[in-house]
Amino acid sequence: MLLAACLCLPPCRASGQVNIWEGTHQKKVEMKAYAVAGQGNPAVVVCPGGSYFWHDMKGEGAEVAQWLNGHGIAAFVLHYRTAYVPAFVTHFREVFRGNRYPDPLDDLRQALRWLRAHADAYGIDPGDIGVMGFSAGGHLAMLGAELLEREDRPRYVAALYPVVTLSGPYAHKRSRRALLGDDLQHDRRMQDSLSLERHVPADCPPVFLANCLDDPVVHYRNAELLDSALTAQRVPHLYIQYRTGGHGFGASEKKGSEEARTWKDAFLRWLHALNKEK
């Protein structure tokens, strides 16, 4: 039904901001296009991090998109719904719904549908759309690979220093509160239902995964849990664990460490190898 609505929308712009929910009853959610010349280009939906409360639209958004453009990859930075700052400083979502799951996942699904429906306008291959996410955005990217219907899933996922588990000692509590709401953040059933390591399907898309041992924000064992789950399901993936680099370095040439910044070259090599298998 949502796909039909998407197909009926007026032609989109080949660059700039677009409201992915235009013409529907949903609220406005913007996605910024960073197109490249030509037709049939690969594309990536970029999901910035921010603990599901806000977004790092520069370091994990615009800078990532510009780097991808430099390698011939069209990028689309998704401003998916988050709880936002008022929900961080107050507890109004104990009474009112606010933004919470499944809103971000609905937005990612709609972004992928939008791009496939308007692939010609953006010069992209509708069968070659991946999702790259950072921190909480990495959690969202993997939710797309695990929980969306097969026809809606991305071709692959790149998850950088991702939030993975919402239960147990390694849970990122701020992201959990933002995603579930103040009233449900301690609900074990909800925690388990959105802990990525518990729901990797056997037909999960390929995954590129990287994080740092000295991450002070999201415990490094989050990525280890996902790596183990992907391995158990024999999902094609690459996991790189850096000794240093911390958290939140995105595509920066200054943040993080020299070691961790090599993730970009590693990702491009991994993607090249993945494309050779097509």
C-alpha positions in Angstrom: 0.0 0.0 0.0 2.8 2.4 0.9 4.6 1.5 -2.3 1.5 2.3 -4.3 1.4 5.7 -2.6 5.0 6.3 -3.4 4.6 5.5 -7.1 1.7 8.0 -7.3 3.8 10.9 -6.0 4.9 13.7 -8.4 8.4 13.4 -9.9 11.1 14.2 -7.4 14.1 16.5 -7.7 17.4 14.9 -8.7 19.2 16.8 -5.9 18.4 18.6 -2.7 15.8 17.8 0.0 12.8 15.7 -0.6 10.0 14.8 1.8 9.8 11.0 1.5 6.2 11.0 3.0 4.9 13.6 0.6 1.3 12.8 -0.5 0.7 10.5 2.5 -0.8 11.0 6.0 2.6 10.7 7.6 4.5 13.6 9.0 7.3 15.3 7.0 10.5 13.4 6.9 13.3 14.8 4.8 16.1 13.0 2.9 18.9 15.0 1.2 20.2 13.7 -2.1 23.8 13.8 -3.1 23.6 12.6 -6.7 26.4 11.8 -9.1 26.6 12.1 -12.8 25.3 9.4 -15.1 22.8 6.6 -14.9 22.7 3.2 -13.1 24.9 4.4 -10.2 25.2 2.5 -6.9 23.5 4.3 -4.0 23.7 4.4 -0.2 21.1 5.6 2.3 23.1 7.2 5.1 21.6 7.1 8.6 23.5 9.4 11.0 23.8 8.6 14.6 22.6 10.5 17.7 21.2 7.9 20.2 17.8 8.0 18.5 17.4 11.4 20.2 19.0 13.6 17.5 21.3 13.4 14.4 24.9 14.2 13.6 23.9 15.5 10.2 27.4 16.8 9.4 30.1 14.3 10.5 27.9 11.3 10.0 25.7 12.8 7.3 27.0 15.4 4.8 30.6 14.5 5.1 29.9 10.8 4.6 27.8 11.6 1.5 30.5 13.8 0.0 33.1 11.1 0.6 30.8 8.5 -1.1 30.2 10.9 -4.0 34.0 11.1 -4.5 33.9 7.4 -5.3 31.0 7.5 -7.7 28.4 6.5 -5.2 25.1 8.4 -4.9 24.2 9.2 -1.3 21.0 10.0 0.5 21.1 11.3 4.0 18.0 10.4 5.9 16.6 12.6 8.7 14.6 9.8 10.2 12.3 10.5 13.1 14.0 10.5 16.5 12.7 11.3 20.0 14.4 14.8 19.8 15.8 17.0 22.6 12.5 17.7 24.4 12.1 14.0 25.1 15.7 13.8 26.3 15.3 16.6 28.9 11.8 15.6 30.0 9.8 12.4 30.5 6.7 13.4 28.6 6.7 10.1 26.7 5.5 8.4 29.9 2.1 9.9 29.0 2.3 10.9 25.3 3.6 8.7 22.5 6.0 11.1 20.9 8.4 9.6 18.3 9.6 6.0 19.0 9.8 2.6 17.4 8.7 1.8 14.7 8.9 5.3 13.3 12.6 5.3 12.4 12.2 1.9 10.7 9.1 3.0 8.8 11.2 6.0 7.6 14.0 3.8 6.4 11.5 1.5 4.6 9.9 4.5 2.9 13.3 6.0 1.9 14.2 2.7 0.2 10.9 2.5 -1.6 11.1 6.1 -2.6 14.5 5.6 -4.2 13.5 2.5 -6.0 10.4 4.2 -7.4 12.4 7.2 -8.5 15.7 5.6 -9.5 15.8 7.1 -13.0 15.4 10.6 -11.6 18.4 10.1 -9.4 20.4 8.1 -11.9 20.7 5.1 -9.6 20.4 1.3 -10.0 17.3 0.3 -8.0 18.8 -3.0 -7.3 22.0 -1.6 -5.9 21.0 0.4 -2.8 22.8 -0.1 0.5 22.4 1.4 3.9 25.2 2.9 5.9 24.6 3.7 9.6 26.6 5.1 12.5 26.0 4.4 16.2 22.2 4.4 16.6 22.0 4.8 12.8 23.9 1.6 12.5 21.3 -0.1 14.7 18.6 1.3 12.3 20.5 0.1 9.3 20.7 -3.4 10.7 17.0 -3.3 11.7 16.3 -2.7 8.0 18.3 -5.8 7.1 16.7 -8.0 9.7 13.0 -6.9 10.0 12.0 -5.5 6.7 10.3 -7.7 4.1 12.8 -9.1 1.6 11.7 -6.9 -1.2 12.3 -3.8 1.0 15.7 -4.7 2.4 18.9 -3.0 1.3 21.4 -4.8 -0.8 23.9 -4.6 2.0 24.5 -2.8 5.3 27.5 -1.0 6.6 27.3 -0.5 10.4 30.0 1.7 12.0 30.4 1.5 15.8 26.7 0.4 16.0 24.3 0.1 18.9 23.4 -3.6 18.8 21.9 -4.9 22.0 19.1 -3.2 24.0 19.3 -5.7 26.9 22.0 -6.9 29.2 25.2 -5.1 30.5 26.3 -3.8 27.1 23.1 -2.1 26.2 23.3 1.6 25.2 20.7 2.9 27.6 20.2 6.3 26.0 19.4 4.8 22.6 17.1 2.3 24.3 15.2 5.0 26.1 14.9 7.1 23.0 13.7 4.2 20.8 11.3 2.6 23.3 10.1 5.6 25.2 10.2 6.3 28.9 7.3 3.9 29.6 8.7 0.9 27.8 12.5 1.2 28.1 12.6 -1.4 30.8 10.2 -3.8 29.1 12.3 -7.0 28.5 10.1 -8.2 25.6 10.6 -4.9 23.8 14.3 -4.9 24.6 14.8 -8.4 23.2 12.6 -7.8 20.1 15.0 -5.0 19.0 18.3 -6.5 20.1 20.0 -7.1 16.7 22.0 -10.1 17.8 18.8 -12.1 18.5 17.2 -11.6 15.1 19.7 -12.1 12.3 17.9 -14.0 9.5 19.7 -16.7 7.5 19.0 -14.6 4.3 20.4 -11.4 5.9 22.1 -9.1 3.3 25.9 -8.9 3.5 27.3 -6.7 6.3 30.3 -4.5 6.7 31.0 -4.0 10.5 33.6 -1.9 12.3 34.2 -0.4 15.7 36.9 0.4 18.2 38.0 -1.2 21.4 38.3 2.2 23.2 34.8 3.3 22.2 33.6 5.3 25.3 30.0 5.6 24.2 28.8 2.2 22.8 30.6 -0.7 24.4 32.8 -2.5 21.9 31.1 -5.8 22.7 28.0 -4.6 20.8 29.7 -5.2 17.5 31.2 -8.5 18.8 27.7 -9.7 19.6 26.5 -8.9 16.1 29.6 -10.5 14.5 28.9 -13.7 16.4 25.3 -13.7 15.3 26.2 -13.1 11.7 28.7 -15.9 11.9 26.3 -18.3 13.4 23.8 -17.7 10.5 26.6 -17.8 8.0 25.8 -14.4 6.7 28.6 -12.9 4.4 30.2 -10.2 6.4 33.4 -8.4 7.4 34.1 -7.3 10.9 37.0 -5.0 11.7 37.9 -4.1 15.3 40.3 -1.3 15.7 42.3 -0.8 18.8 41.8 3.0 18.9 39.5 5.6 17.4 36.7 6.0 20.0 33.3 6.9 18.7 31.6 9.3 16.3 34.4 9.9 13.8 32.2 9.3 10.8 34.0 10.1 7.5 36.3 12.7 9.2 39.9 13.0 8.3 40.6 14.5 11.7 38.4 12.7 14.3 39.1 9.3 15.7 42.5 7.7 15.0 44.7 7.2 12.0 44.0 3.5 12.4 40.2 3.8 12.6 40.0 6.2 9.7 41.1 3.4 7.4 37.6 2.0 7.6 36.7 3.9 4.5 39.3 2.2 2.4 38.4 -1.1 3.9 34.7 -0.5 3.1 35.5 0.4 -0.5 37.6 -2.8 -1.0 34.8 -4.9 0.6 32.2 -3.3 -1.7 34.4 -3.8 -4.7 34.7 -7.5 -3.8 31.0 -7.8 -3.2 30.2 -6.3 -6.6 32.6 -8.7 -8.3 30.3 -11.5 -7.0 27.2 -10.1 -8.6 
